[in-house]
């Protein structure tokens, strides 16, 4: 049953890494003054 917690941990770490990368891109775009390619509602 150890493999179940292991695969959940790997999936959580991968999801966390992707979200951190998206957050970093958002912050760096804001710092450079880049506008989003779409209009906010």
mmCIF entry with sequence, helices, sheets and N, C-alpha, C, O atoms, coordinates in Angstrom:
data_MODEL
# 
_entry.id   MODEL 
# 
_entity.id                         1 
_entity.type                       polymer 
_entity.pdbx_number_of_molecules   1 
# 
_entity_poly.entity_id                      1 
_entity_poly.type                           'polypeptide(L)' 
_entity_poly.nstd_linkage                   no 
_entity_poly.nstd_monomer                   no 
_entity_poly.pdbx_seq_one_letter_code       
;(UNK)(UNK)(UNK)(UNK)(UNK)(UNK)(UNK)(UNK)(UNK)(UNK)(UNK)(UNK)(UNK)(UNK)(UNK)(UNK)
(UNK)(UNK)(UNK)(UNK)(UNK)(UNK)(UNK)(UNK)(UNK)(UNK)(UNK)(UNK)(UNK)(UNK)(UNK)(UNK)
(UNK)(UNK)(UNK)(UNK)(UNK)(UNK)(UNK)(UNK)(UNK)
;
_entity_poly.pdbx_seq_one_letter_code_can   XXXXXXXXXXXXXXXXXXXXXXXXXXXXXXXXXXXXXXXXX 
_entity_poly.pdbx_strand_id                 A 
# 
loop_
_entity_poly_seq.entity_id 
_entity_poly_seq.num 
_entity_poly_seq.mon_id 
_entity_poly_seq.hetero 
1 1  UNK n 
1 2  UNK n 
1 3  UNK n 
1 4  UNK n 
1 5  UNK n 
1 6  UNK n 
1 7  UNK n 
1 8  UNK n 
1 9  UNK n 
1 10 UNK n 
1 11 UNK n 
1 12 UNK n 
1 13 UNK n 
1 14 UNK n 
1 15 UNK n 
1 16 UNK n 
1 17 UNK n 
1 18 UNK n 
1 19 UNK n 
1 20 UNK n 
1 21 UNK n 
1 22 UNK n 
1 23 UNK n 
1 24 UNK n 
1 25 UNK n 
1 26 UNK n 
1 27 UNK n 
1 28 UNK n 
1 29 UNK n 
1 30 UNK n 
1 31 UNK n 
1 32 UNK n 
1 33 UNK n 
1 34 UNK n 
1 35 UNK n 
1 36 UNK n 
1 37 UNK n 
1 38 UNK n 
1 39 UNK n 
1 40 UNK n 
1 41 UNK n 
# 
_struct_asym.id          A 
_struct_asym.entity_id   1 
# 
_struct_conf.conf_type_id            HELX_P 
_struct_conf.id                      HELX_P1 
_struct_conf.pdbx_PDB_helix_id       AA1 
_struct_conf.beg_label_comp_id       UNK 
_struct_conf.beg_label_asym_id       A 
_struct_conf.beg_label_seq_id        2 
_struct_conf.pdbx_beg_PDB_ins_code   ? 
_struct_conf.end_label_comp_id       UNK 
_struct_conf.end_label_asym_id       A 
_struct_conf.end_label_seq_id        32 
_struct_conf.pdbx_end_PDB_ins_code   ? 
_struct_conf.beg_auth_comp_id        UNK 
_struct_conf.beg_auth_asym_id        A 
_struct_conf.beg_auth_seq_id         2 
_struct_conf.end_auth_comp_id        UNK 
_struct_conf.end_auth_asym_id        A 
_struct_conf.end_auth_seq_id         32 
_struct_conf.pdbx_PDB_helix_class    1 
_struct_conf.details                 ? 
_struct_conf.pdbx_PDB_helix_length   31 
# 
_struct_conf_type.id          HELX_P 
_struct_conf_type.criteria    ? 
_struct_conf_type.reference   ? 
# 
loop_
_atom_site.group_PDB 
_atom_site.id 
_atom_site.type_symbol 
_atom_site.label_atom_id 
_atom_site.label_alt_id 
_atom_site.label_comp_id 
_atom_site.label_asym_id 
_atom_site.label_entity_id 
_atom_site.label_seq_id 
_atom_site.pdbx_PDB_ins_code 
_atom_site.Cartn_x 
_atom_site.Cartn_y 
_atom_site.Cartn_z 
_atom_site.occupancy 
_atom_site.B_iso_or_equiv 
_atom_site.pdbx_formal_charge 
_atom_site.auth_seq_id 
_atom_site.auth_comp_id 
_atom_site.auth_asym_id 
_atom_site.auth_atom_id 
_atom_site.pdbx_PDB_model_num 
ATOM 1   N N  . UNK A 1 1  ? 0.817   -1.203 0.000   1.00 0.00 ? 1  UNK A N  1 
ATOM 2   C CA . UNK A 1 1  ? 0.000   0.000  0.000   1.00 0.00 ? 1  UNK A CA 1 
ATOM 3   C C  . UNK A 1 1  ? 0.863   1.271  0.000   1.00 0.00 ? 1  UNK A C  1 
ATOM 4   O O  . UNK A 1 1  ? 0.345   2.370  -0.194  1.00 0.00 ? 1  UNK A O  1 
ATOM 5   N N  . UNK A 1 2  ? 2.149   1.124  0.213   1.00 0.00 ? 2  UNK A N  1 
ATOM 6   C CA . UNK A 1 2  ? 3.049   2.277  0.214   1.00 0.00 ? 2  UNK A CA 1 
ATOM 7   C C  . UNK A 1 2  ? 3.052   2.977  -1.130  1.00 0.00 ? 2  UNK A C  1 
ATOM 8   O O  . UNK A 1 2  ? 3.251   4.190  -1.198  1.00 0.00 ? 2  UNK A O  1 
ATOM 9   N N  . UNK A 1 3  ? 2.833   2.226  -2.200  1.00 0.00 ? 3  UNK A N  1 
ATOM 10  C CA . UNK A 1 3  ? 2.880   2.801  -3.548  1.00 0.00 ? 3  UNK A CA 1 
ATOM 11  C C  . UNK A 1 3  ? 1.757   3.807  -3.763  1.00 0.00 ? 3  UNK A C  1 
ATOM 12  O O  . UNK A 1 3  ? 1.904   4.747  -4.544  1.00 0.00 ? 3  UNK A O  1 
ATOM 13  N N  . UNK A 1 4  ? 0.637   3.614  -3.075  1.00 0.00 ? 4  UNK A N  1 
ATOM 14  C CA . UNK A 1 4  ? -0.483  4.545  -3.208  1.00 0.00 ? 4  UNK A CA 1 
ATOM 15  C C  . UNK A 1 4  ? -0.104  5.918  -2.669  1.00 0.00 ? 4  UNK A C  1 
ATOM 16  O O  . UNK A 1 4  ? -0.333  6.930  -3.331  1.00 0.00 ? 4  UNK A O  1 
ATOM 17  N N  . UNK A 1 5  ? 0.469   5.959  -1.483  1.00 0.00 ? 5  UNK A N  1 
ATOM 18  C CA . UNK A 1 5  ? 0.887   7.248  -0.921  1.00 0.00 ? 5  UNK A CA 1 
ATOM 19  C C  . UNK A 1 5  ? 2.049   7.836  -1.715  1.00 0.00 ? 5  UNK A C  1 
ATOM 20  O O  . UNK A 1 5  ? 2.174   9.056  -1.820  1.00 0.00 ? 5  UNK A O  1 
ATOM 21  N N  . UNK A 1 6  ? 2.893   6.981  -2.272  1.00 0.00 ? 6  UNK A N  1 
ATOM 22  C CA . UNK A 1 6  ? 4.020   7.457  -3.075  1.00 0.00 ? 6  UNK A CA 1 
ATOM 23  C C  . UNK A 1 6  ? 3.527   8.143  -4.341  1.00 0.00 ? 6  UNK A C  1 
ATOM 24  O O  . UNK A 1 6  ? 4.011   9.223  -4.679  1.00 0.00 ? 6  UNK A O  1 
ATOM 25  N N  . UNK A 1 7  ? 2.580   7.546  -5.045  1.00 0.00 ? 7  UNK A N  1 
ATOM 26  C CA . UNK A 1 7  ? 2.081   8.143  -6.287  1.00 0.00 ? 7  UNK A CA 1 
ATOM 27  C C  . UNK A 1 7  ? 1.269   9.406  -5.987  1.00 0.00 ? 7  UNK A C  1 
ATOM 28  O O  . UNK A 1 7  ? 1.289   10.348 -6.779  1.00 0.00 ? 7  UNK A O  1 
ATOM 29  N N  . UNK A 1 8  ? 0.566   9.438  -4.872  1.00 0.00 ? 8  UNK A N  1 
ATOM 30  C CA . UNK A 1 8  ? -0.138  10.664 -4.493  1.00 0.00 ? 8  UNK A CA 1 
ATOM 31  C C  . UNK A 1 8  ? 0.848   11.781 -4.187  1.00 0.00 ? 8  UNK A C  1 
ATOM 32  O O  . UNK A 1 8  ? 0.613   12.934 -4.548  1.00 0.00 ? 8  UNK A O  1 
ATOM 33  N N  . UNK A 1 9  ? 1.940   11.451 -3.529  1.00 0.00 ? 9  UNK A N  1 
ATOM 34  C CA . UNK A 1 9  ? 2.960   12.448 -3.224  1.00 0.00 ? 9  UNK A CA 1 
ATOM 35  C C  . UNK A 1 9  ? 3.615   12.989 -4.484  1.00 0.00 ? 9  UNK A C  1 
ATOM 36  O O  . UNK A 1 9  ? 3.859   14.191 -4.592  1.00 0.00 ? 9  UNK A O  1 
ATOM 37  N N  . UNK A 1 10 ? 3.901   12.111 -5.435  1.00 0.00 ? 10 UNK A N  1 
ATOM 38  C CA . UNK A 1 10 ? 4.496   12.544 -6.703  1.00 0.00 ? 10 UNK A CA 1 
ATOM 39  C C  . UNK A 1 10 ? 3.524   13.444 -7.463  1.00 0.00 ? 10 UNK A C  1 
ATOM 40  O O  . UNK A 1 10 ? 3.923   14.475 -8.003  1.00 0.00 ? 10 UNK A O  1 
ATOM 41  N N  . UNK A 1 11 ? 2.259   13.057 -7.503  1.00 0.00 ? 11 UNK A N  1 
ATOM 42  C CA . UNK A 1 11 ? 1.250   13.865 -8.202  1.00 0.00 ? 11 UNK A CA 1 
ATOM 43  C C  . UNK A 1 11 ? 1.092   15.231 -7.535  1.00 0.00 ? 11 UNK A C  1 
ATOM 44  O O  . UNK A 1 11 ? 0.974   16.247 -8.219  1.00 0.00 ? 11 UNK A O  1 
ATOM 45  N N  . UNK A 1 12 ? 1.088   15.255 -6.217  1.00 0.00 ? 12 UNK A N  1 
ATOM 46  C CA . UNK A 1 12 ? 0.969   16.525 -5.504  1.00 0.00 ? 12 UNK A CA 1 
ATOM 47  C C  . UNK A 1 12 ? 2.179   17.415 -5.765  1.00 0.00 ? 12 UNK A C  1 
ATOM 48  O O  . UNK A 1 12 ? 2.027   18.618 -5.978  1.00 0.00 ? 12 UNK A O  1 
ATOM 49  N N  . UNK A 1 13 ? 3.366   16.843 -5.750  1.00 0.00 ? 13 UNK A N  1 
ATOM 50  C CA . UNK A 1 13 ? 4.582   17.619 -6.003  1.00 0.00 ? 13 UNK A CA 1 
ATOM 51  C C  . UNK A 1 13 ? 4.593   18.171 -7.425  1.00 0.00 ? 13 UNK A C  1 
ATOM 52  O O  . UNK A 1 13 ? 5.007   19.310 -7.642  1.00 0.00 ? 13 UNK A O  1 
ATOM 53  N N  . UNK A 1 14 ? 4.145   17.380 -8.389  1.00 0.00 ? 14 UNK A N  1 
ATOM 54  C CA . UNK A 1 14 ? 4.098   17.845 -9.778  1.00 0.00 ? 14 UNK A CA 1 
ATOM 55  C C  . UNK A 1 14 ? 3.080   18.970 -9.935  1.00 0.00 ? 14 UNK A C  1 
ATOM 56  O O  . UNK A 1 14 ? 3.356   19.965 -10.605 1.00 0.00 ? 14 UNK A O  1 
ATOM 57  N N  . UNK A 1 15 ? 1.912   18.822 -9.327  1.00 0.00 ? 15 UNK A N  1 
ATOM 58  C CA . UNK A 1 15 ? 0.895   19.866 -9.404  1.00 0.00 ? 15 UNK A CA 1 
ATOM 59  C C  . UNK A 1 15 ? 1.389   21.147 -8.731  1.00 0.00 ? 15 UNK A C  1 
ATOM 60  O O  . UNK A 1 15 ? 1.147   22.244 -9.233  1.00 0.00 ? 15 UNK A O  1 
ATOM 61  N N  . UNK A 1 16 ? 2.065   21.014 -7.621  1.00 0.00 ? 16 UNK A N  1 
ATOM 62  C CA . UNK A 1 16 ? 2.604   22.170 -6.911  1.00 0.00 ? 16 UNK A CA 1 
ATOM 63  C C  . UNK A 1 16 ? 3.653   22.886 -7.755  1.00 0.00 ? 16 UNK A C  1 
ATOM 64  O O  . UNK A 1 16 ? 3.697   24.116 -7.784  1.00 0.00 ? 16 UNK A O  1 
ATOM 65  N N  . UNK A 1 17 ? 4.491   22.122 -8.438  1.00 0.00 ? 17 UNK A N  1 
ATOM 66  C CA . UNK A 1 17 ? 5.520   22.711 -9.298  1.00 0.00 ? 17 UNK A CA 1 
ATOM 67  C C  . UNK A 1 17 ? 4.895   23.470 -10.464 1.00 0.00 ? 17 UNK A C  1 
ATOM 68  O O  . UNK A 1 17 ? 5.354   24.557 -10.813 1.00 0.00 ? 17 UNK A O  1 
ATOM 69  N N  . UNK A 1 18 ? 3.863   22.912 -11.063 1.00 0.00 ? 18 UNK A N  1 
ATOM 70  C CA . UNK A 1 18 ? 3.189   23.579 -12.186 1.00 0.00 ? 18 UNK A CA 1 
ATOM 71  C C  . UNK A 1 18 ? 2.527   24.867 -11.716 1.00 0.00 ? 18 UNK A C  1 
ATOM 72  O O  . UNK A 1 18 ? 2.633   25.896 -12.384 1.00 0.00 ? 18 UNK A O  1 
ATOM 73  N N  . UNK A 1 19 ? 1.848   24.824 -10.582 1.00 0.00 ? 19 UNK A N  1 
ATOM 74  C CA . UNK A 1 19 ? 1.195   26.029 -10.065 1.00 0.00 ? 19 UNK A CA 1 
ATOM 75  C C  . UNK A 1 19 ? 2.217   27.103 -9.702  1.00 0.00 ? 19 UNK A C  1 
ATOM 76  O O  . UNK A 1 19 ? 1.975   28.287 -9.939  1.00 0.00 ? 19 UNK A O  1 
ATOM 77  N N  . UNK A 1 20 ? 3.343   26.713 -9.137  1.00 0.00 ? 20 UNK A N  1 
ATOM 78  C CA . UNK A 1 20 ? 4.394   27.683 -8.827  1.00 0.00 ? 20 UNK A CA 1 
ATOM 79  C C  . UNK A 1 20 ? 4.951   28.317 -10.086 1.00 0.00 ? 20 UNK A C  1 
ATOM 80  O O  . UNK A 1 20 ? 5.224   29.517 -10.102 1.00 0.00 ? 20 UNK A O  1 
ATOM 81  N N  . UNK A 1 21 ? 5.123   27.540 -11.136 1.00 0.00 ? 21 UNK A N  1 
ATOM 82  C CA . UNK A 1 21 ? 5.624   28.083 -12.402 1.00 0.00 ? 21 UNK A CA 1 
ATOM 83  C C  . UNK A 1 21 ? 4.625   29.073 -12.994 1.00 0.00 ? 21 UNK A C  1 
ATOM 84  O O  . UNK A 1 21 ? 5.022   30.118 -13.510 1.00 0.00 ? 21 UNK A O  1 
ATOM 85  N N  . UNK A 1 22 ? 3.342   28.757 -12.924 1.00 0.00 ? 22 UNK A N  1 
ATOM 86  C CA . UNK A 1 22 ? 2.316   29.668 -13.438 1.00 0.00 ? 22 UNK A CA 1 
ATOM 87  C C  . UNK A 1 22 ? 2.295   30.965 -12.630 1.00 0.00 ? 22 UNK A C  1 
ATOM 88  O O  . UNK A 1 22 ? 2.153   32.049 -13.195 1.00 0.00 ? 22 UNK A O  1 
ATOM 89  N N  . UNK A 1 23 ? 2.435   30.853 -11.316 1.00 0.00 ? 23 UNK A N  1 
ATOM 90  C CA . UNK A 1 23 ? 2.445   32.031 -10.450 1.00 0.00 ? 23 UNK A CA 1 
ATOM 91  C C  . UNK A 1 23 ? 3.666   32.907 -10.742 1.00 0.00 ? 23 UNK A C  1 
ATOM 92  O O  . UNK A 1 23 ? 3.562   34.133 -10.783 1.00 0.00 ? 23 UNK A O  1 
ATOM 93  N N  . UNK A 1 24 ? 4.814   32.273 -10.942 1.00 0.00 ? 24 UNK A N  1 
ATOM 94  C CA . UNK A 1 24 ? 6.033   33.018 -11.265 1.00 0.00 ? 24 UNK A CA 1 
ATOM 95  C C  . UNK A 1 24 ? 5.871   33.773 -12.581 1.00 0.00 ? 24 UNK A C  1 
ATOM 96  O O  . UNK A 1 24 ? 6.281   34.929 -12.680 1.00 0.00 ? 24 UNK A O  1 
ATOM 97  N N  . UNK A 1 25 ? 5.281   33.141 -13.586 1.00 0.00 ? 25 UNK A N  1 
ATOM 98  C CA . UNK A 1 25 ? 5.059   33.804 -14.873 1.00 0.00 ? 25 UNK A CA 1 
ATOM 99  C C  . UNK A 1 25 ? 4.122   34.997 -14.704 1.00 0.00 ? 25 UNK A C  1 
ATOM 100 O O  . UNK A 1 25 ? 4.347   36.050 -15.299 1.00 0.00 ? 25 UNK A O  1 
ATOM 101 N N  . UNK A 1 26 ? 3.090   34.841 -13.909 1.00 0.00 ? 26 UNK A N  1 
ATOM 102 C CA . UNK A 1 26 ? 2.147   35.934 -13.676 1.00 0.00 ? 26 UNK A CA 1 
ATOM 103 C C  . UNK A 1 26 ? 2.850   37.111 -13.009 1.00 0.00 ? 26 UNK A C  1 
ATOM 104 O O  . UNK A 1 26 ? 2.664   38.257 -13.418 1.00 0.00 ? 26 UNK A O  1 
ATOM 105 N N  . UNK A 1 27 ? 3.657   36.839 -11.985 1.00 0.00 ? 27 UNK A N  1 
ATOM 106 C CA . UNK A 1 27 ? 4.349   37.915 -11.284 1.00 0.00 ? 27 UNK A CA 1 
ATOM 107 C C  . UNK A 1 27 ? 5.380   38.601 -12.171 1.00 0.00 ? 27 UNK A C  1 
ATOM 108 O O  . UNK A 1 27 ? 5.520   39.823 -12.126 1.00 0.00 ? 27 UNK A O  1 
ATOM 109 N N  . UNK A 1 28 ? 6.098   37.832 -12.973 1.00 0.00 ? 28 UNK A N  1 
ATOM 110 C CA . UNK A 1 28 ? 7.108   38.443 -13.838 1.00 0.00 ? 28 UNK A CA 1 
ATOM 111 C C  . UNK A 1 28 ? 6.451   39.275 -14.938 1.00 0.00 ? 28 UNK A C  1 
ATOM 112 O O  . UNK A 1 28 ? 6.987   40.313 -15.326 1.00 0.00 ? 28 UNK A O  1 
ATOM 113 N N  . UNK A 1 29 ? 5.301   38.833 -15.445 1.00 0.00 ? 29 UNK A N  1 
ATOM 114 C CA . UNK A 1 29 ? 4.581   39.629 -16.442 1.00 0.00 ? 29 UNK A CA 1 
ATOM 115 C C  . UNK A 1 29 ? 4.082   40.935 -15.832 1.00 0.00 ? 29 UNK A C  1 
ATOM 116 O O  . UNK A 1 29 ? 4.143   41.986 -16.470 1.00 0.00 ? 29 UNK A O  1 
ATOM 117 N N  . UNK A 1 30 ? 3.593   40.869 -14.608 1.00 0.00 ? 30 UNK A N  1 
ATOM 118 C CA . UNK A 1 30 ? 3.124   42.089 -13.941 1.00 0.00 ? 30 UNK A CA 1 
ATOM 119 C C  . UNK A 1 30 ? 4.273   43.058 -13.705 1.00 0.00 ? 30 UNK A C  1 
ATOM 120 O O  . UNK A 1 30 ? 4.112   44.268 -13.866 1.00 0.00 ? 30 UNK A O  1 
ATOM 121 N N  . UNK A 1 31 ? 5.428   42.534 -13.324 1.00 0.00 ? 31 UNK A N  1 
ATOM 122 C CA . UNK A 1 31 ? 6.589   43.387 -13.056 1.00 0.00 ? 31 UNK A CA 1 
ATOM 123 C C  . UNK A 1 31 ? 7.062   44.085 -14.330 1.00 0.00 ? 31 UNK A C  1 
ATOM 124 O O  . UNK A 1 31 ? 7.541   45.218 -14.278 1.00 0.00 ? 31 UNK A O  1 
ATOM 125 N N  . UNK A 1 32 ? 6.929   43.413 -15.468 1.00 0.00 ? 32 UNK A N  1 
ATOM 126 C CA . UNK A 1 32 ? 7.335   44.005 -16.742 1.00 0.00 ? 32 UNK A CA 1 
ATOM 127 C C  . UNK A 1 32 ? 6.242   44.880 -17.343 1.00 0.00 ? 32 UNK A C  1 
ATOM 128 O O  . UNK A 1 32 ? 6.485   45.575 -18.330 1.00 0.00 ? 32 UNK A O  1 
ATOM 129 N N  . UNK A 1 33 ? 5.052   44.859 -16.772 1.00 0.00 ? 33 UNK A N  1 
ATOM 130 C CA . UNK A 1 33 ? 3.957   45.679 -17.273 1.00 0.00 ? 33 UNK A CA 1 
ATOM 131 C C  . UNK A 1 33 ? 3.244   45.086 -18.471 1.00 0.00 ? 33 UNK A C  1 
ATOM 132 O O  . UNK A 1 33 ? 2.583   45.806 -19.219 1.00 0.00 ? 33 UNK A O  1 
ATOM 133 N N  . UNK A 1 34 ? 3.369   43.790 -18.662 1.00 0.00 ? 34 UNK A N  1 
ATOM 134 C CA . UNK A 1 34 ? 2.713   43.127 -19.790 1.00 0.00 ? 34 UNK A CA 1 
ATOM 135 C C  . UNK A 1 34 ? 1.241   42.941 -19.463 1.00 0.00 ? 34 UNK A C  1 
ATOM 136 O O  . UNK A 1 34 ? 0.885   42.463 -18.385 1.00 0.00 ? 34 UNK A O  1 
ATOM 137 N N  . UNK A 1 35 ? 0.403   43.320 -20.396 1.00 0.00 ? 35 UNK A N  1 
ATOM 138 C CA . UNK A 1 35 ? -1.039  43.149 -20.202 1.00 0.00 ? 35 UNK A CA 1 
ATOM 139 C C  . UNK A 1 35 ? -1.469  41.767 -20.674 1.00 0.00 ? 35 UNK A C  1 
ATOM 140 O O  . UNK A 1 35 ? -0.824  41.158 -21.528 1.00 0.00 ? 35 UNK A O  1 
ATOM 141 N N  . UNK A 1 36 ? -2.548  41.293 -20.115 1.00 0.00 ? 36 UNK A N  1 
ATOM 142 C CA . UNK A 1 36 ? -3.098  40.007 -20.532 1.00 0.00 ? 36 UNK A CA 1 
ATOM 143 C C  . UNK A 1 36 ? -3.651  40.125 -21.951 1.00 0.00 ? 36 UNK A C  1 
ATOM 144 O O  . UNK A 1 36 ? -4.096  41.203 -22.346 1.00 0.00 ? 36 UNK A O  1 
ATOM 145 N N  . UNK A 1 37 ? -3.631  39.048 -22.715 1.00 0.00 ? 37 UNK A N  1 
ATOM 146 C CA . UNK A 1 37 ? -4.124  39.114 -24.094 1.00 0.00 ? 37 UNK A CA 1 
ATOM 147 C C  . UNK A 1 37 ? -5.641  39.151 -24.198 1.00 0.00 ? 37 UNK A C  1 
ATOM 148 O O  . UNK A 1 37 ? -6.187  39.130 -25.301 1.00 0.00 ? 37 UNK A O  1 
ATOM 149 N N  . UNK A 1 38 ? -6.320  39.205 -23.073 1.00 0.00 ? 38 UNK A N  1 
ATOM 150 C CA . UNK A 1 38 ? -7.778  39.230 -23.089 1.00 0.00 ? 38 UNK A CA 1 
ATOM 151 C C  . UNK A 1 38 ? -8.269  40.286 -22.110 1.00 0.00 ? 38 UNK A C  1 
ATOM 152 O O  . UNK A 1 38 ? -7.534  40.713 -21.219 1.00 0.00 ? 38 UNK A O  1 
ATOM 153 N N  . UNK A 1 39 ? -9.510  40.698 -22.283 1.00 0.00 ? 39 UNK A N  1 
ATOM 154 C CA . UNK A 1 39 ? -10.102 41.679 -21.373 1.00 0.00 ? 39 UNK A CA 1 
ATOM 155 C C  . UNK A 1 39 ? -10.771 40.970 -20.206 1.00 0.00 ? 39 UNK A C  1 
ATOM 156 O O  . UNK A 1 39 ? -11.454 39.960 -20.382 1.00 0.00 ? 39 UNK A O  1 
ATOM 157 N N  . UNK A 1 40 ? -10.570 41.502 -19.038 1.00 0.00 ? 40 UNK A N  1 
ATOM 158 C CA . UNK A 1 40 ? -11.241 40.962 -17.862 1.00 0.00 ? 40 UNK A CA 1 
ATOM 159 C C  . UNK A 1 40 ? -12.694 41.414 -17.876 1.00 0.00 ? 40 UNK A C  1 
ATOM 160 O O  . UNK A 1 40 ? -12.985 42.533 -18.299 1.00 0.00 ? 40 UNK A O  1 
ATOM 161 N N  . UNK A 1 41 ? -13.599 40.574 -17.426 1.00 0.00 ? 41 UNK A N  1 
ATOM 162 C CA . UNK A 1 41 ? -15.024 40.956 -17.434 1.00 0.00 ? 41 UNK A CA 1 
ATOM 163 C C  . UNK A 1 41 ? -15.327 42.064 -16.448 1.00 0.00 ? 41 UNK A C  1 
ATOM 164 O O  . UNK A 1 41 ? -16.475 42.495 -16.336 1.00 0.00 ? 41 UNK A O  1 
# 
